[in-house]
Structure formats: C-alpha cells, structure tokens
C-alpha cells in the first residue's frame, strides 16, 4: 500500500508567510462608511440621550418647582457620566488607545458623581 501525502503534511514556510501577510492585510483594511450607516449611528446616540434625559427625571423637578437651571445642570452632569461610559466602551474596542480612553472615561464618570453630590448639597469633599 502506498501512503498518500496529505495537504497538511506539507511544510513549506513560504506558503505560511504568504498566508500570514494576506490575513494581516485583510485585518488592517478599514470598511468605508457611507451616509446611511453614519446616520444610523447618530440616531443610536440620539436615542441614548433621550432615554437618559427621561430617566434622569426631567419631569419631576419641573412639577415640584425646582429651578430650571438646576434641572439642566443635573442632566448635563448625568450626560457627562454617560459620555464617560461610551468612551470606556470605545476604548475597550480600540486597542491602540486602550489605557488613555478607559482612564479618561473613568475620570469623566467620577467627576459626574462629584457634580451630582454637589447639586444635592451633599459634597464629598469638605
């Protein structure tokens, strides 16, 4: 009986190098974005902003007589925390600026927490 050679029995280093370069080239290419995908991405963030505004209780302070300035400042501090969460998410996906984006997002979330405590007249510091 004759032993047949299989494809996996080949040990040609040139083929492996070509395959590696092809995979590297494909992974480094960026997908071009068209107008429709950009619009859909923007609407996704608009829905998130609207949900945060509603969940932050925009209607309750207005009905009990709180100043409009305090309501807007409270919403902006919550949106700061939301932006920090989005930056952390994008930093985890992007390997190039991972540490910078995660630390920046955490800083934004911590500053949002400090601002919320200041608005509630319960300062964390002093």
NORGI-V119485 format. One record per residue. N is the residue number from 1. SS is DSSP state (~ for helix, > for strand, _ for the rest). PSI is psi as a letter, one per 40 degrees, with the letter a starting at -180 (999 if undefined). Layout:
# NORGI-V119485
{{N/SS/PSI} {N/SS/PSI}}
This chain:
# NORGI-V119485
{{1/_/h} {2/_/h} {3/_/h} {4/_/i} {5/_/h} {6/_/i} {7/~/d} {8/~/e} {9/~/e} {10/_/i} {11/_/f} {12/_/h} {13/~/d} {14/~/d} {15/~/d} {16/~/d} {17/~/d} {18/~/d} {19/~/d} {20/~/d} {21/~/d} {22/~/d} {23/~/d} {24/~/d} {25/~/d} {26/~/d} {27/~/d} {28/~/e} {29/_/i} {30/_/i} {31/_/h} {32/_/i} {33/_/h} {34/_/i} {35/~/d} {36/~/d} {37/~/d} {38/~/d} {39/~/d} {40/~/d} {41/~/d} {42/~/d} {43/~/d} {44/~/d} {45/~/d} {46/~/d} {47/~/d} {48/~/d} {49/~/d} {50/~/d} {51/~/d} {52/~/d} {53/~/d} {54/~/d} {55/~/d} {56/_/e} {57/_/f} {58/~/d} {59/~/d} {60/~/d} {61/~/d} {62/~/d} {63/~/d} {64/_/e} {65/_/f} {66/_/i} {67/_/i} {68/~/d} {69/~/d} {70/~/d} {71/~/d} {72/~/d} {73/~/d} {74/~/d} {75/~/d} {76/~/d} {77/~/d} {78/~/d} {79/~/d} {80/~/d} {81/~/d} {82/~/d} {83/~/d} {84/~/d} {85/~/d} {86/~/d} {87/~/d} {88/~/d} {89/~/d} {90/~/d} {91/~/d} {92/~/d} {93/~/d} {94/_/h} {95/_/e} {96/_/d} {97/_/f} {98/~/d} {99/~/d} {100/~/d} {101/~/d} {102/~/d} {103/~/d} {104/~/d} {105/~/d} {106/~/d} {107/~/d} {108/~/d} {109/~/d} {110/~/d} {111/~/d} {112/~/d} {113/~/d} {114/~/d} {115/~/d} {116/~/d} {117/~/d} {118/~/d} {119/~/d} {120/_/e} {121/_/f} {122/_/g} {123/_/i} {124/_/d} {125/_/h} {126/_/999}}
